[in-house]
């Protein structure tokens, strides 16, 4: 009998029966992190669950990579929107911040 380690819910991928997303495991795996190191960094998961999540990713690599790319684009869009709202609500603060950035980036003579 095959055990399922990943479930799809709420528009994302999660380790079965937990509140832990598949995303950080995939990113750590892509960076070359060992499953044992992942387990030490996330002690809520067993080593078996981490290996199961990696196996799931490898079996669905194109699908998960596309999902992560969409999530990254959505996050960037939301960050731009939030930044625009923040600038509109306090333009004076953002002008001062911009001046401070420019002063810091301008080489001193």
C-alpha positions in Angstrom: 0.0 0.0 0.0 1.4 3.4 -1.0 1.4 6.2 1.5 0.6 9.7 0.5 2.9 12.4 2.0 1.5 15.5 0.2 -2.0 16.8 -0.2 -3.4 19.6 -2.2 -5.6 22.0 -0.2 -6.4 25.7 0.0 -4.7 26.3 -3.4 -1.4 24.9 -2.2 0.5 21.7 -1.5 1.0 20.6 2.1 2.6 17.8 4.0 -0.2 15.3 4.6 -2.0 16.0 8.0 0.2 19.0 8.9 0.2 22.8 8.5 3.6 22.6 6.8 3.8 23.7 3.2 5.7 21.7 0.5 7.3 24.9 -0.7 10.2 25.3 1.7 11.1 21.6 1.3 11.3 22.0 -2.5 13.3 25.2 -2.2 15.7 23.6 0.3 16.0 20.5 -2.0 16.8 22.7 -5.0 19.5 24.4 -2.9 21.1 21.0 -2.3 20.1 20.8 1.4 20.2 17.2 2.7 16.9 15.8 4.0 18.5 15.3 7.4 19.4 19.0 7.6 15.8 19.9 6.6 14.5 17.7 9.4 16.8 19.5 11.9 15.5 22.8 10.6 11.9 21.7 10.7 11.5 19.3 13.6 7.7 19.2 13.1 8.3 16.8 10.2 9.7 13.3 10.4 12.6 12.3 8.1 10.1 9.9 6.4 7.7 12.8 5.6 10.6 14.9 4.2 11.8 12.0 1.9 8.1 11.5 0.9 7.7 15.2 0.1 10.9 15.1 -2.0 9.7 11.9 -3.8 6.4 13.6 -4.5 8.1 16.7 -5.9 10.3 14.6 -8.2 7.3 12.7 -9.5 5.4 16.0 -10.2 8.4 18.3 -10.8 6.9 20.3 -13.7 3.6 20.8 -12.0 5.2 21.9 -8.7 7.7 24.2 -10.4 4.8 25.9 -12.3 2.8 26.2 -9.1 5.9 27.8 -7.3 6.4 30.2 -10.3 2.8 31.3 -10.1 3.0 31.8 -6.3 6.2 33.9 -6.7 4.5 36.1 -9.3 1.4 36.5 -7.2 3.5 37.4 -4.2 5.5 40.0 -6.2 2.2 41.5 -7.5 0.8 41.7 -4.0 4.0 43.4 -2.7 3.8 46.0 -5.5 0.1 46.7 -4.7 0.8 47.0 -1.0 3.8 49.3 -1.7 1.5 51.5 -3.9 -1.1 51.7 -1.2 1.5 52.5 1.4 3.0 55.3 -0.8 -0.5 56.8 -1.4 -1.3 56.8 2.3 1.9 58.5 3.3 3.6 60.2 0.4 5.8 62.4 2.6 7.4 59.5 4.3 8.2 57.9 1.0 9.7 61.1 -0.4 12.0 61.3 2.6 12.9 57.6 2.2 13.7 58.2 -1.5 15.9 61.2 -0.6 17.8 59.1 2.0 18.4 56.3 -0.5 19.7 58.8 -3.1 22.0 60.4 -0.5 23.3 57.0 0.5 23.9 55.9 -3.1 25.6 59.2 -4.2 29.4 58.9 -4.0 31.1 61.3 -1.6 33.8 63.5 -3.0 
